[in-house]
C-alpha cells in the first residue's frame, strides 16, 4: 500500500502518540488563582460585580475555546471572530423575540419570496458555470436575477420598516424559548463558516486572515443597516430570558422569606440569584464543550488535524484531505463562537450591533488564546478568564492609582488628563501581558503537550 492509499482514519503524523492534555498541578493552581481573584472582587467590590465578571468570563472562555479549536488544532488564522459572534447574537433575536404580526402581514411573505429568489439566482449562476463554463451566461443570470431580487426585496423592506419604526420596524422572531437560540446560533455561525470556508480556506494564512476580517465587517454592516432584520442601530431590547426576572422573584413570598433568612433584602437577593442561575447555565455549556473538545483533541481525528497543522505536505503525502479537515475545524470553531455570541446577547438582554468591533474584541479573544496556551483547551479556558478579569479590573485599579498619585496636585488640565488616561491602561496592560507571556512562557500559561 502506498502513502496515498492510506485511509483517512489511519494514524496521523507524527507517529508518536502525544500524552493527553491533562490540567496538572500548575493548571490547577492557576485556576485557583482565578477563582481567588473573582472572590476578592466580590469582597472588595460587591458580589454583583463578582458574578458579572464570572458570567462574562465563562462566555469569554467559550469564545477562546472556539478560536483555540481553529488555531491551536489546525493553525487557521481567523480574525473574523466578531462576525460569528454577531451571528449568534442575531440568532437570539430571531429565535427569542415574538413576531411583529403587523410587519409580517405587511411584507413578511414578500421578504421570504425575495430571499428565496436571491438564493435561487446564486444557485442558478453556480450551476450555469459548472455546466457550461460560460462567463457570459453566468453573468446574464446573475444580473437579471439581481434586478428581480431588488424588485421584490425593496418594497418588502419599505413595508416592514414602516410598521411603527420607533418601537418595532422589523419582522421580530419566532417567539421560542431563548435558550434554543444558543444551539441555533451555533448552527447559523457554522453555516456561514461553511460558505466562507468553501471560498477562503484555500488562501494562505495571511490572506485568510484578511478575508475573514472583511467578511466579519460585512456581517456587522448588514446588522447595522438592515433595520427589517434586527432594527439596525436602533437595537433590539427586552430579549426574553432563560431565567426568572428579578421582579418575579421579588413578588414570590417564598423567595422573599428565604432572602430574609439570609439577611438580604429582596432586591439584592433577586439580582444575585439571577446571576447565579446564569452562571450555572453558562458553566454547564462550557463543561459540555470542553469535554467534547478534549475528546476531539485526544482522538485519532484530533491527532490527524494537528499533524496537518504541523506539516501539511507530509500529511497530504499520507493521503489526508487537508482542505476538508480545515473546513471541518473552521466550521466547528465558528459554531462555538456562535453559541457564545447567543449566550452573551441573552445575558445582555439586547442586541447592539455597534458593540461588535471586529478589530478590538477579536484582538482580545486572540490574546486569551495566546496567553492561556494555544493548542491546549484548558489553557484557552484559563486565558479567557485571566484576560477578561484584567480587562474589567485594570480601569478601576488604574483610576484609583492615578487618583491617589495626583491627590496633592492642583486641579487643572494635567491632573484631569492623567485621570482620563486611566481608561487607556486596559490596552497597555494587554500589550504588557502579551510581551511578558511571550518572553517567559511562549507557549502560554498551560502549554500544549
SULURFEN-V976769 format. One record per backbone hydrogen bond with DSSP energy under -1.0 kcal/mol. CO is the residue of the C=O (numbers start at 1). NH is the residue of the N-H. If there is no record, write none. Layout:
CO;NH, CO;NH
This chain:
2;5, 3;6, 7;10, 20;22, 24;28, 25;29, 26;30, 27;31, 28;32, 29;33, 30;34, 31;35, 32;36, 33;37, 34;38, 35;39, 36;40, 37;41, 38;42, 39;43, 40;44, 41;45, 42;46, 46;50, 47;51, 48;52, 49;53, 50;54, 51;55, 52;56, 53;57, 54;58, 55;59, 56;60, 57;61, 58;62, 59;63, 60;64, 61;65, 62;66, 63;67, 64;68, 65;69, 66;70, 67;71, 68;72, 68;73, 70;76, 71;75, 76;78, 80;84, 81;85, 82;86, 83;87, 84;88, 85;89, 86;90, 87;91, 88;92, 89;93, 90;94, 91;95, 92;96, 93;97, 94;174, 95;176, 97;175, 99;101, 100;104, 101;105, 102;106, 103;107, 104;108, 107;111, 108;112, 109;113, 110;114, 111;115, 112;116, 113;117, 114;118, 115;119, 116;120, 117;121, 118;122, 119;123, 120;124, 121;125, 122;126, 123;127, 124;128, 125;129, 126;130, 127;131, 128;132, 129;133, 134;138, 135;139, 136;140, 137;141, 138;142, 139;143, 140;144, 141;145, 142;146, 143;147, 144;148, 145;149, 146;150, 147;151, 148;152, 149;153, 150;154, 152;156, 153;157, 154;158, 155;159, 156;160, 157;161, 160;163, 162;164, 163;169, 164;167, 164;168, 171;100, 177;180, 178;181, 179;182, 180;184, 181;185, 182;186, 183;187, 184;188, 185;189, 186;190, 187;191, 188;192, 189;193, 190;194, 191;195, 192;196, 193;197, 194;198, 196;200, 197;201, 200;203, 204;208, 205;209, 206;210, 207;211, 208;212, 209;213, 210;214, 211;215, 212;216, 213;217, 214;218, 215;219, 216;220, 217;221, 218;222, 219;223, 220;224, 221;225, 222;226, 224;233, 225;227, 226;229, 226;230, 227;231, 228;171, 231;234, 232;235, 236;351, 245;249, 246;250, 247;251, 249;252, 252;256, 253;257, 254;258, 255;259, 256;260, 257;261, 258;262, 259;264, 260;263, 265;269, 266;270, 267;271, 268;272, 269;273, 270;274, 271;275, 272;276, 273;277, 274;278, 275;279, 276;280, 277;281, 278;282, 279;283, 280;284, 281;285, 282;286, 283;287, 284;288, 285;289, 286;290, 287;291, 288;292, 289;293, 290;294, 291;295, 292;296, 293;297, 294;298, 299;303, 300;304, 301;305, 302;306, 303;307, 304;308, 305;309, 306;310, 307;311, 311;315, 312;316, 313;317, 315;320, 316;319, 320;322, 321;325, 322;326, 323;327, 324;328, 325;329, 326;330, 327;331, 328;332, 329;333, 330;334, 331;335, 332;336, 333;337, 334;338, 335;339, 336;340, 337;341, 338;342, 339;343, 340;344, 341;345, 342;346, 343;347, 344;348, 345;349, 349;239, 351;236, 352;355, 353;356, 355;357, 357;361, 358;362, 359;363, 360;364, 361;365, 362;366, 363;367, 364;368, 365;369, 366;370, 367;371, 368;372, 369;373, 371;445, 372;446, 373;376, 376;380, 377;381, 378;382, 379;383, 380;384, 381;385, 382;386, 383;387, 384;388, 385;389, 386;390, 387;391, 388;392, 389;393, 390;394, 393;397, 394;398, 395;399, 396;400, 397;401, 398;402, 399;403, 400;404, 401;405, 402;406, 406;409, 412;416, 413;417, 414;418, 415;419, 416;420, 417;421, 419;422, 421;424, 422;425, 423;426, 424;428, 425;429, 426;430, 427;431, 428;432, 429;433, 430;434, 431;435, 432;436, 433;437, 434;438, 435;439, 436;440, 437;441, 441;444
